[in-house]
């Protein structure tokens, strides 16, 4: 499982001109599900992201998590995060999970985040989406459940 986490002042996602998810201060999480992902990958990602300390404390050090600041999360599925560009010029998406599997793990991710009482909004799985955000910092973090980077 792979994620791009962006610390945002606000973010929203729209499908066909209709807003499907909108948050204030928190994280925009672009989430890609890999073919081999399991519940273990899911648990790792939820724990890591929810407790990731990239918000500044009173001393302007990144010491606070989403939980600490009572932030919000917008989760957008994005299989293109798993595109392999090492060979040729066209990404290979062979490692991306099949849609029915990816959708299930994506929704489980959202459900588990909500158990932390974090306001969590979503895009629409498989849809063409437009994402608007105000990146705060900017701060952008990459996380991979297999720790590939």
N, C-alpha and C positions, 0 to 999 in steps of 0.2 A: 504494500500500500504506500502511496506516495502523496505528499501534500505540500502545497505552497501556502504559507501562512503570511498574511499581510496584516499588520497592525493598522487599523483604520479609525478615522474620526466618524465615518459613516460609509455605508455601502448599500447597494440595492441591485437586484437582478430582475430582469424583465423578459417575458416571453410574449412575442407578438404585440408589443406595446403595453402589456399589462404587468404591473409589478407583482412578482410572486414571493419576494422576500426583501425585507428592508431592516437594517439595524443602525443603531447609533454606535458609539465607541465600543470597539472590540476587535474581533478577528474576522477577516474574510478568509475562508479556507477553501482552496481549490483542491478537490480530492480525487485521486485516481486509484482504481482498484485493479490489482494485478491478478492474473489467472491463478496463481498459487496461494493467494491470500486466504488466511483462516481467521478464526476467532482470536487467536493469539496476536495476529497482526492488528486486528481491530482494537483489542484491548490496549496494546502498546500505543497506538496512535491517539486514542482518546485520552489516555492518561498523560502522555507527553504534551499534547496540544493544550488541554485544559489547564495544566499546571506549568506551562511554559512561562518563564518569568522574563517578559520583554516589555513590561510597562514600567515607567520610571517612578521611583519613590520620591520622598521629599528632598533627597540629596542628588536627584537627577541620575540615579543609577538604575539600571534595569534589574529590579528586584521583585517586582510585583507580577502576579499571574492574572489571568482573566477572572479567576475566582476572587482574588483579592480586590479587584476594582469593580466587581459586579458588572463585568462587561457582557457584551452580546456576541453571538456568532452567526455568520451567514455561511452556509456550506453549499458549495456548487460542485456538482460532479463534473469531472474533466478527464476523460480517458486519454486525451492527447498528452498528458503528463508522462505517460508510459511509452511515448514514441521513442524509438531507438534510431538515432541519426548517425551512428558510427559508420555505417556503410552506405554509400551512395548519397543522393541528395533528397530522397523522399523518405519521410519517417516510416518505420515499420512498427505496426501496432500489435504484433503477434502476442506480446506479453500481457496485453490488456484483457481483463476478464470478459467473458461473454456477458451481454447486456442483462440477462435475467439474474446472473450471479452478482454482477457489479451493483445492480439496483438494490438487491437484498442487503449487501454489506454496507452500501451507502446509507440506506434507511436505518440499519442497526447502529451505524456510527452516530447518526442524528439522534436516535432514541437514547443512546448511552450518554451523549453530551447533555441531553435534557434531564437526565437523572441527577445531574449536578445543580439543577435549578438555574441553568443558564438559558436565557431567551435565545432560541435557536431557530433561524429562518432558513429556507432552502430555495433552490432553483427548481427546475423541472427536469428530472432525469431524462436524458436522451434528446431534449429539445434544443433548438438553436436559441441561445440566450445572449442577452446583452447585460454586461456587468459594469456598473458605475461605482467608483470608490474614490474616497479621499484618503490616500495612504498617509499615515501619520509617522513622519520621521524623514524619509521613508524607512520603514522597517519591514523587511521581507526575509522569511526563514524557510528553508527547505528541510523536510523530514521524510525519511524513507524507513519503513518498518524493518527492512532488511539491512539497514544502516549502510547503504551503498554510497552515501555521501554524508 
